[in-house]
Amino acid sequence: MTASGLTDTIAAEYAAARETAGLVELTDRAVLEATGPQRLKFLQGMLSNDVLDLPPGRGCLAALMTVKGHVQALLRALVDKDAVALELPADRLELVERTLNHYKVAAPVRFKARATVVLGLLGPQASEVVRRAGTDVLDPVPGAHAQVSLAGRPALLAHASDLPGGGRVAHVSPEDAPAVREALRAAGARPLGRETVDLLRVEALRPWYGPDVTEDNLLHETGLVGEYASSTKGCYIGQEVVARLDARGGHVNKELRGLTLSAPVAAGTRLLAGDKDVGRVTTPAVSPRLGPIALGYVHRSHFAEGTVLRAGEASATVVTSFR
């Protein structure tokens, strides 16, 4: 156990991710493949970001929303010559597929879940690790992806700004995953547990679907609208809500914030201003650099930088970045 209260394993994983490279198997991700001649046109009317003019080898982050603007899923859309791969939370796969099929009516578009293992690489040496394990030919453009060889096995490699600090994801078949995983480890990537990944996410103020974002949330509440939504494209499901909030300066009743804490707290802990309930903790962590910290939603009346709240027996100070 370290002085900050972390286990030696988490401390070592954290150091590797910040100084060299970390490897995480994203078991909570799945891939839905869209095919058919009108796949891009159809997805353009469904997703919050601009996919219509993306050439093969490019992609973007996007949200699928309800007509009332609530986030059904956060996803990565990767455009290839014959298909679009949608990487999304595994527990939203069935709902997303059902929703897309509901809206497609007679459009010549097909959706099929693709058996895929999603591996994430993060840290300053992530690119070097990929190069040692096979090939890293990605353009430095956000959203770029390419078919590469890792450990002699085919993989779809993509930039991944949704990983804490940025990084890469590799889509591989379940049969090839053990060999690719071992090659990345041998090339210098240290496997990371989920607790370490959550710690890195909190430090980077990077919310993920599930722990931090659910169907109860509007995209503006998450702080992700600038990255996940286009302000220039035409209509899509939920666009009216996004546009209306944009016209109001993006003002919503609550927003995701960082919190520095006087003591560790649990996910779901309510945030109080006096006796008034003004928010809740979504992902807590203990940082070797910063001590107890968290992500959480805070009501707009109390989400200014430096506002001090109570979280259980701990004090919680609102921050917009962790330095």
C-alpha positions as a Markdown table, in Angstrom:
| # | Residue | x | y | z |
|---|---|---|---|---|
| 1 | Met | 0.0 | 0.0 | 0.0 |
| 2 | Thr | 1.4 | 3.4 | -0.9 |
| 3 | Ala | 1.3 | 6.6 | 1.2 |
| 4 | Ser | -1.7 | 7.8 | -0.9 |
| 5 | Gly | -3.7 | 4.7 | 0.0 |
| 6 | Leu | -3.3 | 3.0 | -3.4 |
| 7 | Thr | -2.3 | -0.6 | -3.8 |
| 8 | Asp | 1.1 | -1.1 | -5.2 |
| 9 | Thr | -0.5 | -2.7 | -8.3 |
| 10 | Ile | -2.6 | 0.4 | -9.1 |
| 11 | Ala | 0.3 | 2.7 | -8.4 |
| 12 | Ala | 2.5 | 0.8 | -10.8 |
| 13 | Glu | -0.2 | 0.7 | -13.5 |
| 14 | Tyr | -0.8 | 4.4 | -13.0 |
| 15 | Ala | 2.9 | 5.2 | -13.4 |
| 16 | Ala | 3.1 | 3.0 | -16.6 |
| 17 | Ala | 0.1 | 4.8 | -18.2 |
| 18 | Arg | 1.6 | 8.2 | -17.5 |
| 19 | Glu | 5.2 | 7.5 | -18.3 |
| 20 | Thr | 5.2 | 4.7 | -20.9 |
| 21 | Ala | 2.1 | 2.8 | -22.1 |
| 22 | Gly | -0.9 | 1.0 | -20.6 |
| 23 | Leu | -3.1 | -1.7 | -22.1 |
| 24 | Val | -6.7 | -2.1 | -21.2 |
| 25 | Glu | -9.2 | -4.7 | -22.6 |
| 26 | Leu | -12.4 | -2.8 | -23.1 |
| 27 | Thr | -14.7 | -5.7 | -22.3 |
| 28 | Asp | -17.6 | -3.3 | -22.0 |
| 29 | Arg | -17.4 | -2.3 | -25.7 |
| 30 | Ala | -19.0 | -3.9 | -28.7 |
| 31 | Val | -19.0 | -3.3 | -32.4 |
| 32 | Leu | -22.1 | -2.9 | -34.6 |
| 33 | Glu | -21.4 | -2.9 | -38.4 |
| 34 | Ala | -23.5 | -0.9 | -40.8 |
| 35 | Thr | -23.5 | -1.9 | -44.5 |
| 36 | Gly | -25.5 | -1.1 | -47.6 |
| 37 | Pro | -25.3 | 1.7 | -50.2 |
| 38 | Gln | -27.1 | 4.4 | -48.0 |
| 39 | Arg | -25.3 | 3.6 | -44.7 |
| 40 | Leu | -23.6 | 7.1 | -44.5 |
| 41 | Lys | -26.7 | 9.0 | -45.5 |
| 42 | Phe | -28.8 | 7.1 | -43.0 |
| 43 | Leu | -26.3 | 7.5 | -40.1 |
| 44 | Gln | -26.0 | 11.2 | -40.9 |
| 45 | Gly | -29.6 | 11.6 | -39.9 |
| 46 | Met | -29.2 | 9.5 | -36.8 |
| 47 | Leu | -25.9 | 10.5 | -35.2 |
| 48 | Ser | -24.9 | 13.9 | -33.7 |
| 49 | Asn | -21.7 | 14.2 | -35.6 |
| 50 | Asp | -20.9 | 14.6 | -39.3 |
| 51 | Val | -20.3 | 11.3 | -40.9 |
| 52 | Leu | -21.6 | 11.8 | -44.4 |
| 53 | Asp | -18.4 | 13.2 | -46.0 |
| 54 | Leu | -15.9 | 11.1 | -44.1 |
| 55 | Pro | -13.7 | 9.1 | -46.5 |
| 56 | Pro | -12.6 | 5.6 | -45.8 |
| 57 | Gly | -9.9 | 5.6 | -43.1 |
| 58 | Arg | -11.6 | 8.4 | -41.2 |
| 59 | Gly | -14.0 | 8.4 | -38.2 |
| 60 | Cys | -15.5 | 10.5 | -35.4 |
| 61 | Leu | -17.0 | 10.3 | -32.0 |
| 62 | Ala | -20.8 | 10.8 | -31.9 |
| 63 | Ala | -23.9 | 10.3 | -29.8 |
| 64 | Leu | -27.2 | 8.6 | -30.6 |
| 65 | Met | -30.0 | 10.5 | -28.8 |
| 66 | Thr | -33.7 | 10.3 | -28.3 |
| 67 | Val | -36.0 | 12.9 | -29.9 |
| 68 | Lys | -35.9 | 14.7 | -26.5 |
| 69 | Gly | -32.1 | 14.9 | -26.7 |
| 70 | His | -31.3 | 12.3 | -24.1 |
| 71 | Val | -28.1 | 10.3 | -24.8 |
| 72 | Gln | -28.8 | 6.7 | -25.7 |
| 73 | Ala | -25.2 | 5.8 | -26.5 |
| 74 | Leu | -21.8 | 7.4 | -27.0 |
| 75 | Leu | -20.0 | 5.7 | -29.9 |
| 76 | Arg | -17.0 | 5.8 | -32.3 |
| 77 | Ala | -17.9 | 5.7 | -36.0 |
| 78 | Leu | -15.1 | 4.3 | -38.3 |
| 79 | Val | -15.8 | 4.6 | -42.0 |
| 80 | Asp | -14.4 | 2.0 | -44.3 |
| 81 | Lys | -14.9 | 1.4 | -48.0 |
| 82 | Asp | -17.7 | -1.1 | -47.6 |
| 83 | Ala | -19.0 | -0.6 | -44.0 |
| 84 | Val | -19.1 | 1.7 | -41.0 |
| 85 | Ala | -18.0 | 0.1 | -37.7 |
| 86 | Leu | -19.8 | 1.6 | -34.7 |
| 87 | Glu | -17.9 | 0.9 | -31.4 |
| 88 | Leu | -20.3 | 1.4 | -28.5 |
| 89 | Pro | -21.1 | 0.3 | -25.0 |
| 90 | Ala | -21.8 | -3.4 | -25.0 |
| 91 | Asp | -24.9 | -3.1 | -22.8 |
| 92 | Arg | -26.4 | -0.6 | -25.4 |
| 93 | Leu | -25.8 | -2.8 | -28.4 |
| 94 | Glu | -29.3 | -4.3 | -28.5 |
| 95 | Leu | -31.0 | -0.9 | -27.9 |
| 96 | Val | -28.9 | 0.9 | -30.6 |
| 97 | Glu | -29.5 | -1.9 | -33.2 |
| 98 | Arg | -33.2 | -1.8 | -32.4 |
| 99 | Thr | -33.4 | 2.0 | -32.7 |
| 100 | Leu | -31.5 | 2.1 | -36.0 |
| 101 | Asn | -33.6 | -0.6 | -37.5 |
| 102 | His | -36.8 | 1.2 | -36.3 |
| 103 | Tyr | -35.8 | 4.4 | -38.1 |
| 104 | Lys | -34.4 | 2.9 | -41.3 |
| 105 | Val | -37.8 | 2.0 | -42.7 |
| 106 | Ala | -37.0 | 0.9 | -46.3 |
| 107 | Ala | -33.5 | 2.4 | -46.5 |
| 108 | Pro | -31.0 | -0.2 | -47.9 |
| 109 | Val | -28.9 | -0.4 | -44.7 |
| 110 | Arg | -28.2 | -3.4 | -42.6 |
| 111 | Phe | -26.8 | -3.7 | -39.1 |
| 112 | Lys | -25.0 | -6.7 | -37.7 |
| 113 | Ala | -23.1 | -7.2 | -34.4 |
| 114 | Arg | -19.5 | -8.1 | -35.2 |
| 115 | Ala | -17.6 | -10.4 | -32.8 |
| 116 | Thr | -14.8 | -8.1 | -31.8 |
| 117 | Val | -12.4 | -7.6 | -28.9 |
| 118 | Val | -11.6 | -4.0 | -28.3 |
| 119 | Leu | -8.1 | -3.3 | -26.8 |
| 120 | Gly | -7.1 | 0.2 | -25.7 |
| 121 | Leu | -3.6 | 1.6 | -25.6 |
| 122 | Leu | -2.8 | 4.8 | -23.8 |
| 123 | Gly | 0.3 | 6.7 | -22.6 |
| 124 | Pro | 3.1 | 8.6 | -24.2 |
| 125 | Gln | 4.6 | 5.5 | -25.8 |
| 126 | Ala | 1.4 | 4.0 | -27.1 |
| 127 | Ser | 2.4 | 4.6 | -30.8 |
| 128 | Glu | 5.9 | 3.1 | -30.2 |
| 129 | Val | 4.3 | 0.0 | -28.6 |
| 130 | Val | 2.1 | -0.5 | -31.6 |
| 131 | Arg | 5.1 | -0.1 | -33.9 |
| 132 | Arg | 7.1 | -2.7 | -32.0 |
| 133 | Ala | 4.1 | -5.1 | -32.1 |
| 134 | Gly | 3.5 | -4.8 | -35.8 |
| 135 | Thr | 2.6 | -1.6 | -37.7 |
| 136 | Asp | 1.5 | 1.9 | -36.8 |
| 137 | Val | 0.7 | 3.8 | -40.0 |
| 138 | Leu | -2.0 | 6.1 | -38.6 |
| 139 | Asp | -2.2 | 9.6 | -39.9 |
| 140 | Pro | -2.0 | 12.1 | -37.1 |
| 141 | Val | -5.5 | 13.3 | -37.9 |
| 142 | Pro | -8.2 | 12.8 | -35.2 |
| 143 | Gly | -10.5 | 9.9 | -36.1 |
| 144 | Ala | -7.9 | 8.3 | -38.5 |
| 145 | His | -7.9 | 4.5 | -38.6 |
| 146 | Ala | -6.4 | 1.8 | -40.7 |
| 147 | Gln | -6.2 | -2.0 | -41.2 |
| 148 | Val | -2.8 | -3.1 | -39.7 |
| 149 | Ser | -1.0 | -6.2 | -38.7 |
| 150 | Leu | -0.3 | -6.8 | -35.0 |
| 151 | Ala | 1.5 | -10.0 | -34.0 |
| 152 | Gly | 0.9 | -11.1 | -37.6 |
| 153 | Arg | -2.8 | -10.8 | -37.0 |
| 154 | Pro | -5.2 | -8.4 | -38.8 |
| 155 | Ala | -6.5 | -5.5 | -36.6 |
| 156 | Leu | -8.4 | -2.3 | -37.1 |
| 157 | Leu | -6.3 | 0.4 | -35.4 |
| 158 | Ala | -7.9 | 3.8 | -34.6 |
| 159 | His | -7.0 | 7.0 | -32.8 |
| 160 | Ala | -9.1 | 7.2 | -29.5 |
| 161 | Ser | -9.4 | 10.6 | -27.9 |
| 162 | Asp | -12.0 | 9.2 | -25.6 |
| 163 | Leu | -9.3 | 7.2 | -23.8 |
| 164 | Pro | -7.8 | 9.3 | -20.9 |
| 165 | Gly | -5.0 | 11.3 | -22.3 |
| 166 | Gly | -5.7 | 10.0 | -25.8 |
| 167 | Gly | -4.4 | 6.8 | -27.3 |
| 168 | Arg | -5.4 | 4.1 | -29.7 |
| 169 | Val | -8.0 | 1.3 | -29.9 |
| 170 | Ala | -7.5 | -2.0 | -31.8 |
| 171 | His | -10.4 | -4.1 | -33.0 |
| 172 | Val | -9.4 | -7.8 | -33.3 |
| 173 | Ser | -11.2 | -11.0 | -33.6 |
| 174 | Pro | -11.7 | -13.1 | -30.4 |
| 175 | Glu | -9.5 | -15.8 | -31.9 |
| 176 | Asp | -6.6 | -13.3 | -32.5 |
| 177 | Ala | -7.0 | -11.4 | -29.3 |
| 178 | Pro | -4.7 | -13.5 | -27.1 |
| 179 | Ala | -1.8 | -13.2 | -29.5 |
| 180 | Val | -2.3 | -9.5 | -30.0 |
| 181 | Arg | -2.7 | -8.9 | -26.3 |
| 182 | Glu | 0.6 | -10.7 | -25.6 |
| 183 | Ala | 2.4 | -9.0 | -28.4 |
| 184 | Leu | 1.4 | -5.6 | -27.0 |
| 185 | Arg | 2.5 | -6.6 | -23.5 |
| 186 | Ala | 5.9 | -7.8 | -24.9 |
| 187 | Ala | 6.3 | -4.5 | -26.7 |
| 188 | Gly | 6.1 | -2.6 | -23.5 |
| 189 | Ala | 2.4 | -2.0 | -22.6 |
| 190 | Arg | 1.5 | -2.8 | -19.0 |
| 191 | Pro | -2.0 | -4.2 | -18.5 |
| 192 | Leu | -4.3 | -1.8 | -16.6 |
| 193 | Gly | -7.2 | -2.7 | -14.3 |
| 194 | Arg | -10.5 | -0.9 | -14.4 |
| 195 | Glu | -9.7 | 1.0 | -11.2 |
| 196 | Thr | -6.6 | 2.5 | -12.7 |
| 197 | Val | -8.4 | 3.4 | -15.9 |
| 198 | Asp | -11.1 | 5.1 | -13.9 |
| 199 | Leu | -8.5 | 7.0 | -12.0 |
| 200 | Leu | -6.9 | 8.2 | -15.3 |
| 201 | Arg | -10.3 | 9.1 | -16.6 |
| 202 | Val | -11.2 | 11.2 | -13.6 |
| 203 | Glu | -7.9 | 13.1 | -13.8 |
| 204 | Ala | -8.5 | 13.8 | -17.5 |
| 205 | Leu | -12.2 | 14.8 | -16.8 |
| 206 | Arg | -13.2 | 12.1 | -19.3 |
| 207 | Pro | -16.7 | 10.8 | -18.7 |
| 208 | Trp | -17.7 | 7.4 | -20.1 |
| 209 | Tyr | -21.1 | 6.0 | -20.9 |
| 210 | Gly | -22.5 | 4.0 | -18.0 |
| 211 | Pro | -20.7 | 5.3 | -14.9 |
| 212 | Asp | -21.0 | 9.0 | -15.9 |
| 213 | Val | -23.4 | 9.3 | -18.8 |
| 214 | Thr | -26.8 | 7.6 | -19.0 |
| 215 | Glu | -30.1 | 8.1 | -20.9 |
| 216 | Asp | -31.0 | 10.6 | -18.1 |
| 217 | Asn | -28.4 | 13.0 | -19.5 |
| 218 | Leu | -28.5 | 15.6 | -22.2 |
| 219 | Leu | -25.3 | 15.9 | -24.2 |
| 220 | His | -24.6 | 19.4 | -23.0 |
| 221 | Glu | -24.6 | 18.2 | -19.4 |
| 222 | Thr | -21.6 | 15.9 | -20.1 |
| 223 | Gly | -19.2 | 18.5 | -21.4 |
| 224 | Leu | -18.8 | 16.5 | -24.6 |
| 225 | Val | -21.0 | 18.4 | -27.0 |
| 226 | Gly | -18.0 | 20.1 | -28.7 |
| 227 | Glu | -16.4 | 16.8 | -29.5 |
| 228 | Tyr | -19.4 | 14.6 | -30.2 |
| 229 | Ala | -21.8 | 16.9 | -32.1 |
| 230 | Ser | -21.5 | 19.0 | -35.2 |
| 231 | Ser | -22.8 | 22.5 | -35.1 |
| 232 | Thr | -23.1 | 22.8 | -38.9 |
| 233 | Lys | -24.8 | 19.6 | -40.1 |
| 234 | Gly | -28.5 | 19.2 | -40.8 |
| 235 | Cys | -31.2 | 17.4 | -38.9 |
| 236 | Tyr | -30.6 | 14.3 | -36.8 |
| 237 | Ile | -32.5 | 12.7 | -33.9 |
| 238 | Gly | -32.2 | 15.1 | -31.0 |
| 239 | Gln | -30.8 | 17.9 | -33.0 |
| 240 | Glu | -33.5 | 20.4 | -32.1 |
| 241 | Val | -32.7 | 20.1 | -28.4 |
| 242 | Val | -28.9 | 20.5 | -29.1 |
| 243 | Ala | -29.6 | 23.5 | -31.3 |
| 244 | Arg | -31.9 | 25.1 | -28.7 |
| 245 | Leu | -29.4 | 24.7 | -25.9 |
| 246 | Asp | -26.6 | 26.1 | -28.2 |
| 247 | Ala | -28.8 | 29.1 | -28.8 |
| 248 | Arg | -29.1 | 29.6 | -25.1 |
| 249 | Gly | -25.3 | 29.5 | -24.6 |
| 250 | Gly | -25.3 | 25.9 | -23.7 |
| 251 | His | -26.9 | 26.5 | -20.3 |
| 252 | Val | -28.3 | 23.4 | -18.6 |
| 253 | Asn | -29.5 | 22.8 | -15.1 |
| 254 | Lys | -26.5 | 20.6 | -14.2 |
| 255 | Glu | -23.0 | 19.9 | -15.7 |
| 256 | Leu | -20.3 | 17.4 | -15.2 |
| 257 | Arg | -17.4 | 18.8 | -13.0 |
| 258 | Gly | -14.3 | 17.6 | -11.4 |
| 259 | Leu | -14.2 | 17.4 | -7.6 |
| 260 | Thr | -11.3 | 17.5 | -5.2 |
| 261 | Leu | -12.2 | 15.7 | -1.9 |
| 262 | Ser | -11.0 | 15.8 | 1.7 |
| 263 | Ala | -11.6 | 12.0 | 1.9 |
| 264 | Pro | -12.6 | 9.2 | -0.4 |
| 265 | Val | -16.3 | 8.8 | -1.2 |
| 266 | Ala | -18.4 | 6.2 | -3.0 |
| 267 | Ala | -20.1 | 6.5 | -6.4 |
| 268 | Gly | -23.6 | 7.9 | -6.0 |
| 269 | Thr | -22.7 | 10.1 | -3.0 |
| 270 | Arg | -25.0 | 13.1 | -2.9 |
| 271 | Leu | -23.4 | 16.6 | -3.1 |
| 272 | Leu | -24.9 | 19.1 | -0.6 |
| 273 | Ala | -24.8 | 22.8 | -0.2 |
| 274 | Gly | -26.0 | 23.2 | 3.3 |
| 275 | Asp | -29.1 | 21.0 | 3.4 |
| 276 | Lys | -29.8 | 21.4 | -0.3 |
| 277 | Asp | -29.1 | 18.5 | -2.7 |
| 278 | Val | -27.1 | 20.0 | -5.6 |
| 279 | Gly | -25.6 | 16.9 | -7.3 |
| 280 | Arg | -24.0 | 13.5 | -7.1 |
| 281 | Val | -20.6 | 11.8 | -7.5 |
| 282 | Thr | -20.4 | 9.5 | -10.6 |
| 283 | Thr | -16.8 | 8.2 | -10.6 |
| 284 | Pro | -14.6 | 8.5 | -7.5 |
| 285 | Ala | -10.8 | 7.8 | -7.4 |
| 286 | Val | -7.7 | 8.3 | -5.4 |
| 287 | Ser | -4.9 | 9.9 | -7.3 |
| 288 | Pro | -1.2 | 9.6 | -6.3 |
| 289 | Arg | -0.8 | 13.3 | -7.3 |
| 290 | Leu | -4.1 | 14.8 | -6.2 |
| 291 | Gly | -5.5 | 12.6 | -3.4 |
| 292 | Pro | -9.2 | 11.8 | -3.4 |
| 293 | Ile | -10.9 | 13.2 | -6.5 |
| 294 | Ala | -14.1 | 12.5 | -8.5 |
| 295 | Leu | -16.3 | 13.3 | -11.4 |
| 296 | Gly | -19.8 | 14.4 | -10.6 |
| 297 | Tyr | -22.8 | 16.4 | -11.8 |
| 298 | Val | -23.4 | 19.7 | -10.0 |
| 299 | His | -26.4 | 22.0 | -10.3 |
| 300 | Arg | -25.6 | 25.2 | -12.2 |
| 301 | Ser | -26.2 | 27.3 | -9.0 |
| 302 | His | -23.1 | 25.7 | -7.5 |
| 303 | Phe | -20.9 | 24.5 | -10.3 |
| 304 | Ala | -18.5 | 27.5 | -10.4 |
| 305 | Glu | -14.8 | 26.8 | -9.9 |
| 306 | Gly | -13.9 | 26.7 | -6.3 |
| 307 | Thr | -17.3 | 26.2 | -4.9 |
| 308 | Val | -17.1 | 24.0 | -1.7 |
| 309 | Leu | -19.8 | 21.4 | -1.2 |
| 310 | Arg | -20.3 | 18.4 | 1.2 |
| 311 | Ala | -20.1 | 14.8 | 0.0 |
| 312 | Gly | -21.0 | 12.5 | 2.9 |
| 313 | Glu | -18.5 | 13.3 | 5.6 |
| 314 | Ala | -16.0 | 14.8 | 3.1 |
| 315 | Ser | -15.8 | 18.3 | 1.7 |
| 316 | Ala | -15.8 | 18.6 | -2.2 |
| 317 | Thr | -14.4 | 21.5 | -4.1 |
| 318 | Val | -15.6 | 22.0 | -7.7 |
| 319 | Val | -12.9 | 22.2 | -10.3 |
| 320 | Thr | -13.0 | 22.6 | -14.1 |
| 321 | Ser | -9.5 | 20.9 | -14.5 |
| 322 | Phe | -7.1 | 18.9 | -12.4 |
| 323 | Arg | -3.6 | 20.5 | -12.6 |
